[in-house]
Amino acid sequence: MSVAIENFEKMLAQGKDNALLRFSLGNAYLSVNEPAKAVQHLQKAVEHDPKYSAAWKLLGRALNESGDAKSALEAYRQGIDVANAKGDIQAAKEMTVFAKRIEKSLAS
């Protein structure tokens, strides 16, 4: 386990549960190739803050990397809606590209 993950987990254990901490944990778990653990934290991040477009994008990636393409596609679609509503054009464009890739792979 990385030092960052240990520190984030300690903060969580101390009751400091929020969207940014969950996003950071999800990102850290993805960086050590543990997408299933990342999914748990990223789902909590978007529960804490449903308008957190970066968390939606990372959740889509984590779901896809853990083998759940359909859920990843749904996360990207929700994330695109959130990003568009916030004017976060770059995030919306990126998630649109990722969603289209998944749609193609599911169709074949």
Secondary structure, 3 states (H helix, E strand, C coil): CCHHHHHHHHHHHCCCCCHHHHHHHHHHHHHCCCHHHHHHHHHHHHHHCCCCHHHHHHHHHHHHHCCCHHHHHHHHHHHHHHHHHHCCHHHHHHHHHHHHHHHHHHHC
